[in-house]
Amino acid sequence: MIQEAQYGSDSGLVSELDLKQAQTLLGQVRSQRDAMHIQRAPLEHTIAELLGRTPEGFHTFKAGNRLLIPGLSDEMLDQFP
């Protein structure tokens, strides 16, 4: 997205303001992603400990509105909202 905006700005198709807005938006999205990873890490750590696993390398996944935990059966996951 930024490369396209930069190309458009260089060729005069996109204003400098549009380019700066795209760069700002990208920075905001990256910050939100980083904050989400920071919030997720302690939750995954706790889930791993509750399951008797080591937290290193343990990750959960989200499919739609459902949290997927590798190694847990569908029946057990159905107990969680």
Backbone as CSV, one residue per row, in Angstrom:
resi,resn,N_x,N_y,N_z,CA_x,CA_y,CA_z,C_x,C_y,C_z
1,MET,0.823,-1.186,0.000,0.000,0.000,0.000,0.872,1.256,0.000
2,ILE,1.881,1.258,0.820,2.755,2.430,0.898,3.542,2.585,-0.398
3,GLN,3.990,1.474,-0.966,4.749,1.560,-2.216,3.897,2.146,-3.333
4,GLU,2.617,1.746,-3.378,1.726,2.282,-4.389,1.505,3.785,-4.168
5,ALA,1.319,4.166,-2.902,1.125,5.583,-2.594,2.385,6.383,-2.923
6,GLN,3.550,5.804,-2.639,4.813,6.483,-2.954,4.953,6.639,-4.465
7,TYR,4.642,5.574,-5.193,4.710,5.648,-6.656,3.738,6.701,-7.178
8,GLY,2.529,6.704,-6.629,1.536,7.694,-7.045,1.975,9.105,-6.731
9,SER,2.635,9.287,-5.596,3.126,10.610,-5.209,4.259,11.046,-6.133
10,ASP,5.159,10.111,-6.429,6.280,10.425,-7.317,5.812,10.805,-8.718
11,SER,4.730,10.167,-9.163,4.236,10.438,-10.514,3.186,11.547,-10.536
12,GLY,2.842,12.089,-9.361,1.887,13.179,-9.293,0.433,12.729,-9.252
13,LEU,0.187,11.415,-9.168,-1.188,10.909,-9.136,-1.797,10.975,-7.745
14,VAL,-0.941,10.977,-6.727,-1.389,10.993,-5.337,-0.719,12.169,-4.651
15,SER,-1.480,12.872,-3.835,-0.906,14.037,-3.158,0.034,13.598,-2.040
16,GLU,0.875,14.521,-1.639,1.780,14.274,-0.519,0.987,13.974,0.753
17,LEU,-0.161,14.638,0.899,-1.028,14.407,2.050,-1.528,12.961,2.068
18,ASP,-1.947,12.445,0.911,-2.405,11.050,0.830,-1.289,10.086,1.215
19,LEU,-0.082,10.378,0.768,1.065,9.534,1.108,1.316,9.552,2.609
20,LYS,1.294,10.724,3.210,1.523,10.833,4.661,0.416,10.132,5.448
21,GLN,-0.835,10.244,4.968,-1.933,9.555,5.641,-1.762,8.038,5.573
22,ALA,-1.330,7.531,4.427,-1.092,6.093,4.280,0.036,5.637,5.206
23,GLN,1.092,6.423,5.300,2.205,6.082,6.186,1.768,6.104,7.649
24,THR,0.954,7.089,8.018,0.449,7.186,9.387,-0.446,5.999,9.720
25,LEU,-1.330,5.647,8.802,-2.226,4.514,9.006,-1.436,3.228,9.171
26,LEU,-0.425,3.037,8.356,0.413,1.848,8.476,1.090,1.791,9.844
27,GLY,1.595,2.919,10.306,2.220,2.970,11.630,1.237,2.636,12.743
28,GLN,0.009,3.128,12.624,-1.018,2.836,13.624,-1.364,1.346,13.644
29,VAL,-1.509,0.753,12.478,-1.842,-0.679,12.395,-0.711,-1.520,12.981
30,ARG,0.515,-1.160,12.703,1.651,-1.894,13.263,1.677,-1.778,14.793
31,SER,1.368,-0.600,15.307,1.332,-0.412,16.760,0.230,-1.247,17.395
32,GLN,-0.936,-1.292,16.757,-2.037,-2.114,17.275,-1.670,-3.588,17.256
33,ARG,-1.011,-4.029,16.187,-0.574,-5.427,16.092,0.388,-5.765,17.234
34,ASP,1.348,-4.881,17.472,2.321,-5.118,18.535,1.648,-5.154,19.905
35,ALA,0.693,-4.248,20.132,-0.027,-4.221,21.408,-0.830,-5.499,21.592
36,MET,-1.414,-6.004,20.522,-2.194,-7.235,20.601,-1.293,-8.420,20.949
37,HIS,-0.105,-8.465,20.379,0.835,-9.539,20.707,1.263,-9.470,22.178
38,ILE,1.442,-8.258,22.678,1.832,-8.088,24.082,0.717,-8.566,25.005
39,GLN,-0.534,-8.284,24.656,-1.671,-8.728,25.471,-1.875,-10.240,25.374
40,ARG,-1.601,-10.804,24.224,-1.869,-12.223,23.986,-0.855,-13.133,24.686
41,ALA,0.374,-12.708,24.778,1.434,-13.553,25.324,1.133,-14.076,26.732
42,PRO,0.741,-13.222,27.697,0.472,-13.759,29.032,-0.747,-14.688,29.059
43,LEU,-1.720,-14.442,28.186,-2.889,-15.322,28.127,-2.499,-16.709,27.624
44,GLU,-1.685,-16.759,26.577,-1.225,-18.048,26.068,-0.362,-18.763,27.101
45,HIS,0.446,-18.011,27.821,1.289,-18.582,28.875,0.410,-19.257,29.935
46,THR,-0.637,-18.571,30.351,-1.545,-19.108,31.366,-2.276,-20.345,30.864
47,ILE,-2.762,-20.305,29.622,-3.450,-21.464,29.052,-2.509,-22.668,29.005
48,ALA,-1.284,-22.441,28.582,-0.309,-23.535,28.522,-0.083,-24.139,29.898
49,GLU,0.068,-23.307,30.902,0.280,-23.812,32.261,-0.935,-24.599,32.762
50,LEU,-2.131,-24.102,32.466,-3.343,-24.805,32.891,-3.468,-26.171,32.215
51,LEU,-2.931,-26.284,31.007,-2.979,-27.553,30.284,-1.790,-28.457,30.613
52,GLY,-0.903,-27.975,31.483,0.256,-28.767,31.863,1.331,-28.807,30.795
53,ARG,1.382,-27.794,29.965,2.381,-27.723,28.897,3.369,-26.600,29.205
54,THR,4.480,-26.645,28.528,5.441,-25.557,28.691,5.003,-24.397,27.803
55,PRO,5.104,-23.180,28.290,4.659,-22.013,27.518,5.491,-21.749,26.256
56,GLU,6.741,-22.218,26.241,7.594,-21.967,25.091,7.018,-22.672,23.865
57,GLY,6.800,-21.923,22.833,6.303,-22.479,21.587,4.818,-22.789,21.577
58,PHE,4.099,-22.498,22.664,2.664,-22.755,22.713,1.927,-21.559,22.144
59,HIS,1.045,-21.802,21.195,0.272,-20.718,20.587,-1.164,-21.166,20.378
60,THR,-2.075,-20.241,20.517,-3.472,-20.496,20.199,-3.746,-19.876,18.833
61,PHE,-4.827,-20.301,18.227,-5.213,-19.784,16.922,-6.680,-19.412,16.967
62,LYS,-7.061,-18.507,16.132,-8.464,-18.114,16.079,-8.987,-18.404,14.680
63,ALA,-10.086,-19.133,14.632,-10.752,-19.432,13.364,-12.170,-18.892,13.473
64,GLY,-12.421,-17.790,12.808,-13.729,-17.143,12.953,-13.857,-16.607,14.365
65,ASN,-14.898,-16.996,15.063,-15.101,-16.577,16.451,-14.647,-17.632,17.437
66,ARG,-13.955,-18.657,16.979,-13.601,-19.785,17.834,-12.094,-19.825,18.088
67,LEU,-11.732,-19.990,19.328,-10.340,-20.128,19.719,-9.934,-21.580,19.545
68,LEU,-8.849,-21.821,18.838,-8.342,-23.169,18.632,-7.073,-23.357,19.453
69,ILE,-7.038,-24.439,20.195,-5.872,-24.757,21.007,-5.359,-26.108,20.535
70,PRO,-4.174,-26.147,19.950,-3.649,-27.405,19.433,-3.605,-28.480,20.521
71,GLY,-4.082,-29.667,20.185,-4.044,-30.784,21.117,-5.319,-30.977,21.914
72,LEU,-6.257,-30.028,21.861,-7.515,-30.182,22.577,-8.591,-30.664,21.611
73,SER,-9.422,-31.559,22.089,-10.482,-32.105,21.254,-11.586,-31.072,21.030
74,ASP,-12.373,-31.282,19.987,-13.504,-30.393,19.708,-14.497,-30.395,20.858
75,GLU,-14.690,-31.567,21.485,-15.641,-31.648,22.602,-15.197,-30.759,23.756
76,MET,-13.916,-30.740,24.032,-13.409,-29.910,25.125,-13.517,-28.429,24.749
77,LEU,-13.226,-28.103,23.508,-13.316,-26.714,23.060,-14.748,-26.220,23.060
78,ASP,-15.710,-27.121,22.851,-17.114,-26.716,22.849,-17.565,-26.222,24.208
79,GLN,-16.833,-26.544,25.257,-17.184,-26.101,26.606,-16.872,-24.619,26.808
80,PHE,-16.032,-24.060,25.946,-15.642,-22.657,26.060,-16.533,-21.813,25.164
81,PRO,-16.872,-20.604,25.601,-17.696,-19.730,24.748,-16.950,-19.257,23.526
